[in-house]
Amino acid sequence: MNKLIQNTVFIFFMLFECLAMAQSSVEAKAILDKVTTTVNSFENIQIEFSYELVNTEADLNQKTKGTILLSGDRYKLNVLGITRLFDGTKLYTISPEDEEITISTGESNDTDTVSPSEMLRFFNSGYDVKMDIVQKIPGRSIQFLKLVPVQKNEDVSYLLLGIDTKTNMVYRLIEIGNENTKTILTVDYYSANKSLSKDALKFDAKAYPGYFLNKLD
């Protein structure tokens, strides 16, 4: 499984599920509380995003765009031509290029399959959160918060979380890695509480005739 896809899912659940776990300064905590309240009011949210992975030492600059639909623990992510659909029980990774669908349970121990619950457990150690810079973009004011893992993290040095102060929504997440790697995820557009069909987050095998089904469990 492409690491970028795995990381994208990982980051979105970090954005929209783990904020209340952070240990914060009073001012930063108040901002996170507002974001948490806003996100918790959504029955569902659909996001168009940009993703950038930069490593100057390795001369790496990978950019892509994608979409994700989140409703509780269920989600549907489209990025790099691959769809990952988690229906609350099983995870379907759909590759049109290979005409293959990999099916696993959400609790699979496969290192390439990261379930929502596994993503959430990663953040149980929490963060120290402090106020950072304010960035002005046309018509918006973005307050950044600096999140430093309380316990040493082999992959992440710190995070910069940008919050739109008008909407109390996440605008950008910058992850600074310990190996000179920077990951930038930007929410380009979002819409919440849309009327979804009952099958919006269900897998329909009939939609993929001829695909090979690779069942891991």
BAKOL-545667 format. One line per field, with one value per residue: residue number from 1; residue in one letter; x, y, z of N, C-alpha, C, O in turn. Coordinates in nm, 3 decimals, m for minus. Atoms other than C-alpha are relative to their C-alpha. Example, Ala and Ser with C-alpha at 12.3 -4.5 7.8 and 13.67 -1.06 7.14 Angstrom:
residues 2
num = [1 2]
residu = [a s]
n.px = [0.089 m0.082]
n.py = [m0.119 m0.119]
n.pz = [0.000 m0.006]
ca.px = [1.230 1.367]
ca.py = [m0.450 m0.106]
ca.pz = [0.780 0.714]
c.px = [0.090 m0.077]
c.py = [0.120 0.109]
c.pz = [0.000 0.073]
o.px = [0.194 m0.026]
o.py = [0.118 0.220]
o.pz = [0.066 0.090]
This chain:
residues 217
num = [1 2 3 4 5 6 7 8 9 10 11 12 13 14 15 16 17 18 19 20 21 22 23 24 25 26 27 28 29 30 31 32 33 34 35 36 37 38 39 40 41 42 43 44 45 46 47 48 49 50 51 52 53 54 55 56 57 58 59 60 61 62 63 64 65 66 67 68 69 70 71 72 73 74 75 76 77 78 79 80 81 82 83 84 85 86 87 88 89 90 91 92 93 94 95 96 97 98 99 100 101 102 103 104 105 106 107 108 109 110 111 112 113 114 115 116 117 118 119 120 121 122 123 124 125 126 127 128 129 130 131 132 133 134 135 136 137 138 139 140 141 142 143 144 145 146 147 148 149 150 151 152 153 154 155 156 157 158 159 160 161 162 163 164 165 166 167 168 169 170 171 172 173 174 175 176 177 178 179 180 181 182 183 184 185 186 187 188 189 190 191 192 193 194 195 196 197 198 199 200 201 202 203 204 205 206 207 208 209 210 211 212 213 214 215 216 217]
residu = [m n k l i q n t v f i f f m l f e c l a m a q s s v e a k a i l d k v t t t v n s f e n i q i e f s y e l v n t e a d l n q k t k g t i l l s g d r y k l n v l g i t r l f d g t k l y t i s p e d e e i t i s t g e s n d t d t v s p s e m l r f f n s g y d v k m d i v q k i p g r s i q f l k l v p v q k n e d v s y l l l g i d t k t n m v y r l i e i g n e n t k t i l t v d y y s a n k s l s k d a l k f d a k a y p g y f l n k l d]
n.px = [0.084 m0.077 m0.013 0.069 0.141 0.013 m0.024 0.110 0.107 m0.052 0.003 0.137 0.055 m0.069 0.061 0.140 0.038 m0.091 m0.029 0.035 m0.099 m0.118 m0.024 m0.018 0.008 0.141 0.049 0.002 0.104 0.129 0.015 0.025 0.136 0.093 m0.010 0.062 0.145 0.046 m0.009 0.095 0.136 0.019 0.032 m0.095 m0.075 m0.072 m0.114 m0.095 m0.125 m0.129 m0.097 m0.136 m0.107 m0.124 m0.125 m0.101 m0.121 0.025 0.051 0.135 0.112 0.113 0.125 0.120 0.128 0.091 0.124 0.035 0.131 m0.007 0.124 m0.037 m0.121 0.002 m0.058 m0.033 m0.112 m0.045 m0.126 m0.093 0.072 0.039 0.107 0.005 0.134 0.020 0.144 0.025 m0.039 m0.107 m0.071 m0.013 m0.097 0.041 m0.100 0.046 m0.113 m0.027 0.129 m0.009 0.057 m0.050 0.101 m0.050 0.080 m0.055 m0.096 m0.108 m0.135 m0.080 m0.063 0.046 0.140 0.010 0.141 0.025 m0.031 m0.145 m0.043 0.032 m0.084 m0.132 m0.008 0.037 m0.105 0.032 m0.092 m0.008 0.048 m0.024 0.036 m0.107 0.024 0.125 m0.023 0.109 0.022 0.115 0.129 m0.008 m0.107 m0.032 m0.079 m0.073 m0.036 m0.112 0.026 m0.121 0.034 m0.047 m0.098 m0.083 0.056 m0.110 0.031 0.050 m0.062 0.112 0.103 0.057 0.141 0.058 0.144 0.073 0.060 0.140 0.083 m0.047 m0.029 m0.138 m0.034 m0.125 m0.084 m0.138 m0.069 m0.146 m0.056 m0.133 m0.098 0.005 0.117 0.112 0.125 0.094 0.134 0.081 0.141 0.035 0.145 0.074 0.143 0.040 0.141 0.070 0.088 m0.070 0.078 m0.030 m0.109 m0.114 m0.120 0.010 m0.069 0.086 m0.085 0.052 m0.056 m0.136 0.002 m0.129 m0.109 m0.045 0.023 m0.109 0.049 m0.112 0.042]
n.py = [m0.120 m0.123 m0.059 m0.129 0.024 0.035 m0.119 m0.094 0.044 m0.019 m0.142 m0.049 0.038 m0.082 m0.132 m0.010 0.085 0.004 m0.132 m0.012 0.069 m0.082 m0.078 m0.128 m0.125 m0.038 m0.061 0.102 0.096 m0.059 0.011 0.140 0.032 m0.051 0.087 0.127 m0.021 m0.015 0.128 0.094 m0.035 0.050 0.141 0.043 m0.111 0.035 m0.091 0.000 m0.037 0.008 0.070 m0.020 0.064 m0.066 0.036 m0.069 0.081 0.106 m0.066 0.054 m0.092 0.072 m0.073 0.064 m0.046 0.110 m0.029 0.098 m0.012 0.056 0.007 0.084 0.074 0.039 m0.101 0.035 m0.084 0.013 m0.070 0.072 0.097 0.113 m0.028 0.080 m0.011 0.071 m0.004 0.023 0.137 0.043 m0.099 0.038 m0.079 0.023 m0.048 0.018 0.031 0.143 0.070 0.084 m0.054 0.067 m0.009 0.039 m0.055 m0.125 0.029 0.083 m0.027 m0.031 m0.130 m0.094 m0.028 m0.077 m0.021 m0.121 0.017 m0.001 m0.138 m0.072 0.045 m0.059 m0.133 0.001 m0.062 m0.143 m0.103 m0.133 m0.089 m0.141 m0.092 m0.027 m0.120 m0.021 m0.020 m0.067 0.029 m0.082 0.023 0.097 m0.010 0.137 0.008 0.126 0.054 0.093 0.120 0.081 0.123 0.007 0.107 m0.005 0.067 0.024 m0.053 m0.137 m0.094 m0.080 m0.032 m0.134 0.015 m0.130 m0.005 m0.117 m0.054 m0.036 0.120 0.099 0.124 0.021 m0.045 0.061 0.071 0.018 0.096 m0.007 0.129 0.001 0.029 m0.111 0.017 m0.087 0.038 m0.111 0.034 m0.121 0.017 m0.098 m0.024 0.103 m0.019 0.087 0.033 0.020 0.115 0.110 0.120 0.106 0.081 m0.088 0.057 0.145 0.057 0.068 0.079 m0.006 m0.118 0.031 0.131 0.047 m0.029 0.109 m0.027 0.052 m0.002 0.024 0.065]
n.pz = [0.000 0.007 m0.133 m0.001 m0.026 m0.141 m0.080 0.016 m0.090 m0.135 m0.033 m0.014 m0.130 m0.098 0.003 m0.038 m0.112 m0.114 m0.054 m0.141 m0.081 m0.016 m0.121 0.067 m0.071 m0.016 0.123 0.104 m0.037 0.035 0.145 0.030 m0.046 0.100 0.117 m0.036 m0.004 0.138 0.069 m0.059 0.042 0.135 0.021 0.102 0.060 0.122 0.008 0.110 m0.065 0.069 m0.082 0.050 m0.076 0.039 m0.066 0.081 0.009 0.098 0.120 0.017 m0.014 0.057 m0.021 0.054 m0.053 m0.025 m0.072 m0.102 m0.063 m0.135 m0.076 m0.113 0.031 0.140 0.090 0.138 0.042 0.139 0.022 0.087 0.081 m0.083 m0.097 m0.123 m0.057 m0.126 m0.023 m0.142 m0.030 0.089 0.079 0.140 0.074 0.138 0.095 0.138 0.087 m0.013 m0.003 m0.119 m0.123 m0.119 m0.106 m0.131 m0.109 m0.054 m0.105 0.056 m0.046 0.118 m0.022 0.101 m0.025 m0.124 m0.031 m0.078 m0.141 m0.013 0.014 m0.122 m0.110 0.017 m0.059 m0.141 m0.081 m0.006 0.047 m0.057 0.106 m0.025 0.107 0.094 0.080 0.071 0.143 0.068 0.141 0.041 m0.064 m0.109 m0.097 m0.041 m0.122 m0.009 m0.130 0.007 m0.079 m0.020 m0.073 m0.139 0.003 0.119 0.117 0.093 0.133 m0.001 m0.091 m0.048 0.097 0.002 0.035 0.034 m0.022 0.049 m0.122 0.025 0.009 m0.099 0.072 0.042 0.135 0.047 m0.095 0.044 m0.085 0.013 m0.039 m0.060 0.104 0.096 0.085 m0.033 0.063 m0.007 0.044 0.001 0.032 0.103 m0.005 m0.072 m0.021 m0.111 m0.023 0.126 0.005 0.063 0.028 m0.095 0.054 0.027 m0.059 0.010 0.115 0.095 0.089 0.136 0.066 0.043 0.068 0.048 m0.092 m0.087 m0.141 m0.082 m0.139 m0.089 m0.125]
ca.px = [0.000 0.134 0.267 0.122 m0.229 m0.179 m0.038 m0.326 m0.586 m0.372 m0.349 m0.722 m0.814 m0.549 m0.709 m1.068 m1.050 m0.750 m0.768 m0.934 m0.643 m0.393 m0.243 m0.250 m0.184 m0.508 m0.541 m0.450 m0.683 m0.971 m0.908 m0.893 m1.216 m1.392 m1.263 m1.369 m1.718 m1.751 m1.635 m1.850 m2.157 m2.108 m2.285 m2.058 m1.801 m1.662 m1.322 m1.117 m0.752 m0.399 m0.113 0.257 0.556 0.892 1.241 1.513 1.798 1.638 1.534 1.174 0.869 0.553 0.221 m0.127 m0.492 m0.772 m1.108 m1.232 m1.581 m1.596 m1.897 m1.812 m1.549 m1.650 m1.467 m1.404 m1.070 m0.977 m0.614 m0.355 m0.622 m0.687 m0.999 m0.996 m1.343 m1.401 m1.764 m1.730 m1.635 m1.417 m1.161 m1.171 m0.869 m0.972 m0.709 m0.856 m0.509 m0.461 m0.832 m0.788 m0.975 m0.803 m1.041 m0.941 m1.104 m1.059 m0.856 m0.614 m0.257 m0.133 0.119 m0.028 m0.379 m0.434 m0.776 m0.942 m0.906 m0.534 m0.496 m0.663 m0.456 m0.141 m0.228 m0.313 0.022 m0.098 0.079 0.206 0.029 0.132 0.023 0.227 0.207 m0.100 m0.106 m0.318 m0.458 m0.724 m1.039 m0.910 m0.700 m0.522 m0.402 m0.128 m0.072 0.248 0.193 0.492 0.452 0.476 0.656 0.939 0.817 1.059 0.881 0.738 0.931 0.631 0.314 0.185 m0.193 m0.358 m0.711 m0.946 m1.050 m1.380 m1.509 m1.318 m1.212 m0.877 m0.720 m0.371 m0.155 0.223 0.405 0.778 0.952 1.273 1.443 1.412 1.072 0.783 0.426 0.170 m0.201 m0.433 m0.813 m0.906 m1.282 m1.524 m1.897 m2.071 m2.402 m2.490 m2.772 m2.598 m2.751 m2.768 m2.508 m2.262 m2.018 m2.102 m1.906 m2.085 m1.901 m2.129 m1.966 m1.635 m1.702 m1.396 m1.192 m0.983 m1.089 m0.791 m0.929 m0.666 m0.878]
ca.py = [0.000 0.342 0.508 0.844 0.698 0.543 0.868 1.072 0.864 0.879 1.259 1.314 1.114 1.302 1.628 1.542 1.298 1.361 1.732 1.691 1.473 1.755 1.909 2.279 2.629 2.799 3.002 2.713 2.479 2.720 2.716 2.337 2.316 2.531 2.313 1.997 2.137 2.234 1.897 1.702 1.887 1.732 1.410 1.388 1.599 1.587 1.742 1.832 1.851 1.906 1.693 1.771 1.566 1.744 1.618 1.854 1.612 1.342 1.598 1.485 1.701 1.500 1.678 1.540 1.620 1.405 1.384 1.217 1.160 1.103 0.986 0.861 0.589 0.524 0.693 0.694 0.831 0.893 0.979 0.878 0.690 0.451 0.437 0.322 0.256 0.163 0.069 0.028 m0.337 m0.398 m0.196 m0.210 m0.088 m0.047 m0.017 0.040 0.021 m0.334 m0.421 m0.552 m0.502 m0.588 m0.663 m0.671 m0.613 m0.278 m0.448 m0.619 m0.649 m0.591 m0.306 m0.153 m0.141 0.131 0.122 0.426 0.280 0.222 0.581 0.707 0.494 0.643 0.980 0.868 1.003 1.357 1.680 1.997 2.272 2.635 2.936 3.001 3.254 3.403 3.378 3.616 3.488 3.666 3.693 3.461 3.463 3.136 3.082 2.820 2.603 2.411 2.053 1.870 1.503 1.460 1.131 1.103 1.011 0.849 0.992 1.329 1.619 1.851 1.960 2.300 2.305 2.600 2.692 2.927 3.157 3.247 2.895 2.714 2.455 2.305 2.472 2.325 2.070 2.076 1.773 1.817 1.481 1.385 1.300 1.639 1.547 1.791 1.686 1.955 1.883 2.169 2.164 2.334 2.299 2.122 2.072 1.920 1.756 1.669 1.428 1.098 0.797 0.486 0.328 0.619 0.433 0.079 m0.145 m0.265 m0.548 m0.511 m0.176 m0.353 m0.639 m0.848 m0.719 m0.970 m0.988 m1.029 m1.124 m1.094 m1.238]
ca.pz = [0.000 m0.095 0.221 0.119 0.122 0.464 0.601 0.459 0.641 0.952 0.942 0.890 1.196 1.388 1.279 1.357 1.647 1.870 1.946 2.285 2.402 2.386 2.698 2.626 2.740 2.847 2.527 2.298 2.487 2.433 2.058 2.048 2.248 1.988 1.706 1.887 1.950 1.584 1.453 1.699 1.569 1.225 1.135 0.834 0.656 0.302 0.238 m0.067 0.028 m0.096 0.031 0.001 0.116 0.118 0.200 0.080 0.157 m0.057 m0.321 m0.272 m0.334 m0.389 m0.433 m0.482 m0.424 m0.293 m0.123 0.193 0.331 0.708 0.908 1.255 1.216 0.857 0.573 0.200 0.083 m0.281 m0.352 m0.614 m0.808 m0.519 m0.300 0.061 0.200 0.565 0.630 1.006 0.983 0.681 0.491 0.111 m0.085 m0.448 m0.722 m1.071 m1.227 m1.097 m1.108 m0.756 m0.429 m0.103 0.183 0.549 0.885 1.059 1.327 1.088 1.208 0.855 0.877 0.562 0.709 0.967 1.130 1.286 1.633 1.578 1.463 1.777 2.012 1.865 2.018 2.369 2.493 2.412 2.325 2.478 2.283 2.257 2.056 1.743 1.458 1.295 0.917 0.714 0.387 0.177 0.387 0.658 0.972 1.053 1.408 1.426 1.731 1.796 1.916 2.062 2.158 2.535 2.482 2.234 1.888 1.645 1.341 1.447 1.594 1.619 1.442 1.339 1.333 1.155 1.266 1.080 1.363 1.195 1.131 1.410 1.156 1.068 0.766 0.754 0.931 0.897 1.033 1.093 1.094 1.270 0.940 0.768 0.628 0.615 0.542 0.462 0.445 0.350 0.359 0.031 0.077 0.307 0.342 0.642 0.733 0.376 0.301 0.229 0.060 0.275 0.047 0.047 0.271 0.173 m0.059 m0.372 m0.547 m0.851 m0.925 m0.994 m1.239 m1.315 m1.023 m0.827 m0.462 m0.230 0.112 0.383 0.667]
c.px = [0.088 0.000 m0.072 m0.147 m0.022 0.016 m0.114 m0.117 0.039 m0.014 m0.142 m0.063 0.070 m0.066 m0.135 m0.040 0.086 0.017 m0.027 0.102 0.118 0.005 0.046 0.020 m0.146 m0.056 m0.010 m0.110 m0.137 m0.027 m0.031 m0.140 m0.104 0.000 m0.070 m0.152 m0.057 m0.003 m0.101 m0.145 m0.033 m0.039 0.092 0.070 0.075 0.105 0.075 0.131 0.118 0.100 0.138 0.100 0.132 0.116 0.113 0.126 m0.014 m0.050 m0.139 m0.103 m0.118 m0.129 m0.116 m0.123 m0.090 m0.127 m0.018 m0.137 0.008 m0.138 0.024 0.133 0.008 0.060 0.019 0.103 0.034 0.127 0.091 m0.068 m0.047 m0.108 0.016 m0.134 m0.008 m0.146 m0.039 0.040 0.120 0.058 0.022 0.098 m0.016 0.100 m0.047 0.114 0.029 m0.126 m0.003 m0.062 0.051 m0.096 0.062 m0.095 0.067 0.104 0.114 0.134 0.095 0.057 m0.043 m0.146 m0.014 m0.147 m0.019 0.036 0.151 0.056 m0.021 0.091 0.139 0.015 m0.035 0.105 m0.018 0.112 0.006 m0.033 0.020 m0.047 0.121 m0.041 m0.144 0.034 m0.124 m0.004 m0.127 m0.131 0.002 0.118 0.024 0.092 0.067 0.029 0.114 m0.026 0.126 m0.037 0.059 0.106 0.075 m0.061 0.112 m0.022 m0.028 0.074 m0.106 m0.097 m0.036 m0.141 m0.062 m0.152 m0.056 m0.079 m0.146 m0.091 0.032 0.022 0.148 0.018 0.124 0.069 0.137 0.067 0.149 0.058 0.140 0.109 m0.011 m0.114 m0.112 m0.122 m0.100 m0.134 m0.088 m0.143 m0.039 m0.147 m0.064 m0.148 m0.044 m0.151 m0.080 m0.090 0.070 m0.097 0.040 0.118 0.129 0.131 m0.011 0.071 m0.098 0.087 m0.046 0.056 0.139 0.004 0.140 0.117 0.034 m0.020 0.107 m0.042 0.113 m0.040 m0.078]
c.py = [0.125 0.071 0.134 m0.018 m0.033 0.123 0.100 m0.037 0.028 0.146 0.050 m0.041 0.072 0.136 0.003 m0.088 0.022 0.134 0.011 m0.066 0.090 0.067 0.138 0.114 0.041 0.053 m0.103 m0.102 0.053 m0.011 m0.144 m0.042 0.046 m0.088 m0.133 0.010 0.010 m0.134 m0.100 0.029 m0.054 m0.148 m0.060 0.123 m0.053 0.108 m0.021 0.053 m0.006 m0.061 0.019 m0.064 0.054 m0.055 0.056 m0.084 m0.109 0.056 m0.052 0.110 m0.062 0.072 m0.080 0.064 m0.121 0.046 m0.106 0.034 m0.073 0.002 m0.096 m0.066 m0.040 0.110 m0.057 0.100 m0.030 0.082 m0.090 m0.112 m0.122 0.045 m0.093 0.028 m0.085 0.015 m0.021 m0.138 m0.044 0.118 m0.054 0.095 m0.034 0.064 m0.026 m0.040 m0.150 m0.084 m0.099 0.072 m0.084 0.024 m0.050 0.053 0.126 m0.022 m0.087 0.041 0.027 0.140 0.104 0.037 0.069 0.029 0.129 m0.015 0.000 0.142 0.077 m0.042 0.061 0.130 0.004 0.065 0.151 0.091 0.115 0.097 0.145 0.083 0.023 0.123 0.007 0.030 0.063 m0.045 0.073 m0.042 m0.093 0.031 m0.140 0.004 m0.137 m0.034 m0.099 m0.116 m0.085 m0.125 0.000 m0.108 0.004 m0.083 m0.015 0.065 0.150 0.085 0.090 0.026 0.147 m0.012 0.138 m0.003 0.130 0.057 0.041 m0.122 m0.103 m0.137 m0.006 0.046 m0.072 m0.072 m0.018 m0.093 0.006 m0.131 0.013 m0.028 0.101 m0.015 0.090 m0.047 0.112 m0.045 0.123 m0.035 0.109 0.037 m0.111 0.035 m0.104 m0.021 m0.007 m0.124 m0.112 m0.115 m0.109 m0.086 0.079 m0.058 m0.151 m0.047 m0.078 m0.074 0.007 0.119 m0.028 m0.138 m0.037 0.026 m0.125 0.041 m0.070 0.012 m0.040 m0.078 m0.126]
c.pz = [0.000 0.135 0.009 0.032 0.147 0.088 m0.008 0.090 0.143 0.044 0.019 0.132 0.114 0.009 0.069 0.117 0.124 0.070 0.149 0.090 0.035 0.136 m0.046 0.097 0.003 m0.131 m0.113 0.027 m0.038 m0.149 m0.039 0.042 m0.101 m0.124 0.028 0.002 m0.141 m0.072 0.055 m0.040 m0.139 0.002 m0.105 m0.055 m0.123 m0.026 m0.131 0.056 m0.096 0.098 m0.062 0.095 m0.050 0.084 m0.084 m0.016 m0.105 m0.133 m0.037 0.020 m0.073 0.036 m0.060 0.062 0.021 0.068 0.107 0.056 0.132 0.063 0.116 m0.029 m0.147 m0.087 m0.139 m0.049 m0.144 m0.017 m0.083 m0.080 0.076 0.098 0.119 0.066 0.126 0.038 0.146 0.044 m0.083 m0.076 m0.140 m0.067 m0.148 m0.096 m0.143 m0.095 0.000 m0.011 0.117 0.119 0.116 0.115 0.130 0.106 0.051 0.105 m0.051 0.056 m0.115 0.017 m0.102 0.019 0.135 0.027 0.077 0.147 0.024 m0.011 0.129 0.114 m0.007 0.079 0.149 0.090 0.009 m0.050 0.098 m0.113 0.040 m0.119 m0.089 m0.082 m0.050 m0.146 m0.063 m0.146 m0.040 0.067 0.120 0.091 0.056 0.122 0.006 0.146 m0.021 0.095 0.005 0.076 0.140 0.012 m0.131 m0.111 m0.102 m0.135 m0.001 0.102 0.063 m0.114 0.011 m0.054 m0.022 0.009 m0.057 0.117 m0.019 0.003 0.108 m0.063 m0.036 m0.144 m0.052 0.116 m0.063 0.100 m0.029 0.053 0.056 m0.101 m0.114 m0.100 0.048 m0.079 0.021 m0.055 0.015 m0.038 m0.099 0.005 0.083 0.003 0.102 0.002 m0.130 0.010 m0.078 m0.030 0.098 m0.045 m0.022 0.052 0.011 m0.125 m0.087 m0.101 m0.146 m0.078 m0.057 m0.067 m0.051 0.091 0.082 0.145 0.082 0.147 0.093 0.125 m0.029]
o.px = [0.182 m0.106 m0.123 m0.204 m0.113 m0.060 m0.145 m0.173 m0.041 m0.061 m0.168 m0.135 0.010 m0.087 m0.163 m0.158 0.039 0.090 0.048 0.100 0.197 m0.097 0.145 m0.012 m0.225 m0.166 m0.108 m0.176 m0.222 m0.140 m0.120 m0.204 m0.202 m0.105 m0.144 m0.221 m0.162 m0.102 m0.161 m0.232 m0.148 0.026 0.126 0.022 0.137 0.076 0.100 0.133 0.113 0.096 0.155 0.095 0.163 0.106 0.147 0.190 0.082 m0.084 m0.167 m0.101 m0.132 m0.158 m0.101 m0.114 m0.069 m0.146 0.030 m0.169 0.041 m0.208 0.020 0.228 0.114 0.048 0.022 0.073 0.049 0.125 0.093 m0.006 m0.104 m0.102 0.036 m0.166 0.012 m0.193 m0.157 0.057 0.217 m0.009 0.077 0.075 0.011 0.120 m0.035 0.094 0.058 m0.119 m0.037 m0.048 0.028 m0.133 0.118 m0.178 0.187 0.182 0.183 0.159 0.214 m0.018 m0.025 m0.201 0.005 m0.210 0.076 0.093 0.198 0.150 0.064 0.132 0.204 0.124 m0.049 0.073 0.033 0.217 m0.089 0.027 m0.016 m0.058 0.234 m0.115 m0.217 0.115 m0.236 0.095 m0.206 m0.179 m0.103 0.219 m0.066 0.205 0.000 0.059 0.117 m0.044 0.175 m0.095 0.177 0.208 0.018 m0.102 0.179 0.074 0.008 0.081 m0.113 m0.066 m0.031 m0.162 m0.068 m0.216 m0.005 m0.172 m0.217 m0.201 m0.042 m0.011 0.214 m0.062 0.129 0.064 0.149 0.077 0.192 0.049 0.204 0.227 m0.006 m0.103 m0.140 m0.116 m0.122 m0.144 m0.099 m0.167 m0.050 m0.184 m0.019 m0.186 0.003 m0.228 m0.193 m0.064 0.093 m0.189 0.150 0.177 0.224 0.236 0.036 0.075 m0.177 0.143 0.036 0.053 0.195 0.072 0.211 0.227 m0.053 0.023 0.116 m0.031 0.165 0.046 m0.122]
o.py = [0.135 0.092 0.171 0.062 0.020 0.143 0.168 0.050 0.078 0.174 0.128 0.038 0.095 0.189 0.094 m0.093 m0.004 0.142 0.078 m0.042 0.057 0.111 0.149 0.104 m0.010 0.013 m0.106 m0.148 m0.023 m0.035 m0.169 m0.122 m0.024 m0.117 m0.184 m0.079 m0.047 m0.170 m0.175 m0.057 m0.050 m0.229 m0.178 0.235 m0.159 0.227 m0.134 0.158 m0.069 m0.033 m0.001 m0.043 0.043 m0.065 0.000 m0.080 m0.143 m0.019 m0.083 0.180 m0.048 0.095 m0.145 0.139 m0.227 0.165 m0.218 0.150 m0.192 0.103 m0.218 0.000 m0.083 0.228 m0.178 0.219 m0.146 0.205 m0.211 m0.214 m0.213 0.156 m0.213 0.142 m0.207 0.126 m0.040 m0.164 m0.099 0.218 m0.163 0.217 m0.146 0.186 m0.139 m0.116 m0.208 m0.207 m0.217 0.194 m0.204 0.138 m0.160 0.140 0.147 0.069 m0.152 0.159 0.048 0.234 0.223 0.114 0.005 0.104 0.180 0.077 0.053 0.179 0.155 0.043 0.081 0.163 0.112 0.108 0.213 0.046 0.141 0.090 0.186 0.033 0.028 0.207 m0.092 0.118 0.015 m0.033 0.109 m0.154 m0.126 0.087 m0.201 0.051 m0.240 0.053 m0.172 m0.096 m0.132 m0.116 0.031 m0.089 0.042 m0.198 0.083 0.094 0.219 0.050 0.104 m0.001 0.205 m0.051 0.218 m0.086 0.238 m0.007 0.061 m0.117 m0.199 m0.240 0.096 0.012 m0.115 m0.028 m0.069 m0.062 m0.017 m0.161 0.117 m0.025 0.066 0.027 0.099 m0.064 0.156 m0.086 0.179 m0.102 0.226 0.151 m0.225 0.152 m0.218 0.057 0.041 m0.215 m0.099 m0.141 m0.105 m0.159 0.029 m0.039 m0.212 0.023 m0.158 m0.011 m0.008 0.120 0.056 m0.229 0.046 m0.021 m0.203 0.149 m0.193 0.119 m0.152 m0.138 m0.194]
o.pz = [0.079 0.194 0.114 0.107 0.210 0.182 0.090 0.157 0.222 0.154 0.111 0.193 0.219 0.118 0.148 0.152 0.235 0.169 0.220 0.211 0.123 0.190 m0.118 0.216 m0.076 m0.172 m0.186 m0.066 m0.084 m0.191 m0.121 m0.026 m0.126 m0.182 m0.056 m0.047 m0.170 m0.135 m0.021 m0.026 m0.182 0.068 m0.100 m0.040 m0.118 m0.019 m0.173 0.121 m0.201 0.218 m0.182 0.216 m0.169 0.206 m0.188 m0.122 m0.175 m0.224 m0.152 0.121 m0.195 0.154 m0.164 0.160 m0.038 0.094 0.093 0.080 0.137 0.059 0.098 m0.071 m0.194 m0.057 m0.160 m0.063 m0.183 m0.003 m0.064 m0.109 0.016 0.152 0.103 0.101 0.121 0.063 0.177 0.163 m0.031 m0.102 m0.158 m0.067 m0.190 m0.093 m0.192 m0.189 m0.105 m0.017 0.102 0.134 0.122 0.144 0.135 0.078 0.030 0.135 0.028 0.082 m0.094 0.044 m0.080 m0.059 0.238 m0.048 0.137 0.206 0.125 0.059 0.170 0.193 0.095 0.125 0.206 0.200 0.103 m0.095 0.172 m0.220 0.150 m0.231 m0.040 m0.032 m0.051 m0.175 m0.045 m0.218 0.048 0.047 0.174 0.049 0.114 0.114 0.007 0.227 m0.120 0.215 m0.097 0.185 0.158 0.078 m0.234 m0.090 m0.137 m0.206 m0.095 0.220 0.185 m0.230 0.119 m0.169 0.071 m0.056 m0.030 0.166 0.079 0.059 0.127 m0.004 m0.053 m0.232 m0.168 0.231 m0.174 0.218 m0.143 0.172 0.045 m0.067 m0.231 m0.215 0.168 m0.201 0.134 m0.171 0.124 m0.138 m0.061 m0.023 0.081 m0.004 0.100 m0.054 m0.138 0.089 m0.198 0.048 0.153 0.035 m0.082 m0.009 0.107 m0.226 m0.037 m0.192 m0.237 m0.201 m0.127 m0.017 m0.108 0.064 0.119 0.185 0.085 0.206 0.086 0.190 0.065]
